[in-house]
Amino acid sequence: MKTAALIVAAGRGRRAGGDLPKQWQWLAGRRVADRTLAALQSVAEIDQALLVIHPDDVALAGALGADYVFGGDSRDASVRAGLEALQGQGIGKVLIHDVARPLIDTGTIIRLIRALDIHTGAAPALAVTDALWRGGDTVEQAVPRDGLFRAQTPQAFQYEAILAAHRTHPGGAADDVEVAGHAGIEVAIIEGDERNLKITTPGDFARAERLLMANEQRDKMDIRLGNGYDVHRFGAGDHVVLCGVKIPHGRGLQGHSDADVAMHALTDAIYGALAEGDIGQHFPPSDMQWKGAASDIFLRHAVALASERGFAISNCDVTLICEQPKIGPHAGAMRESLATIMSLETGRISVKATTSERLGFTGREEGIAAMATATLVKS
Ligand code: MG
């Protein structure tokens, strides 16, 4: 069974000011309805989203490329129109959301969908923490806040149950929890999010914009660091391949592929930054197709994976540890080689080397070690 999101966007709300209903006004460069739709569609657990709009707004909804149906004269008439339109599409769960809440977060959505595994209805809310009064110009009486909640949306239900509840409701409900309650459906209270504000007044636009900018800033700050380390032993041969550059040498490096120890360390650094395992996981040594393979296959795969995950490689730094061959004369060619493979400017690629003062296996020239670091930035 599928999970649908129904976005109620048929209102004519003008309290927010402006020439258009609030859901069609701009919020940090996108229309409010566009942001709300995108927030719901970005959650993998939601299979489809349907906007309920006013017939005057066809051009605006069409510009979003959204599926839509026309609403009615009241909020509950609009929700019912949307629910009826979802019939026969294999919908098991439905989330009914006010379009004026563009800051809905993935965490709340997931909590609601999970809650429907055991409840017929679930809705997000925040406990009231301010003191409450009843009064006019003056305070008449303090109202106990114990057990009081501020309701939010999306309100989530088993689809058939909320459709039946709307069909029998006399109308005039403030929200779908009220409709559900009228039909005897128990609704679980799920923890909401303070940022999931409902845009009502002009001041709310400014507040929502600040929160969106904070989110975008946080996303921009997603910086990943990864490191890699590799060793290959010397064996028979007349050259080694390091960072894709063939260097004549009295011995060769042994390995399943071309044994490019530097490129392996760098590839692992990128996988590490992505928390995506290591070369061995992506290219098992048991798989004969990688025998003797040029290692740029591995590096190209890691770079493509970073890009798929939305990351740009900011810089990388490779250190080779060996006595021989001398790396210095080839470092420039190695940086150029990596730049070509990674489509990255050479100014962001460092290749350097050190000996280990004749100590250890590299000092005894039994093999070459390499270490690498890569920085990835969410782009
Ligand atoms: Mg290796």
Residues whose N, C-alpha, C, O or C-beta is under 5 A from the ligand:
A	BS01	MG	D230 V231 H264
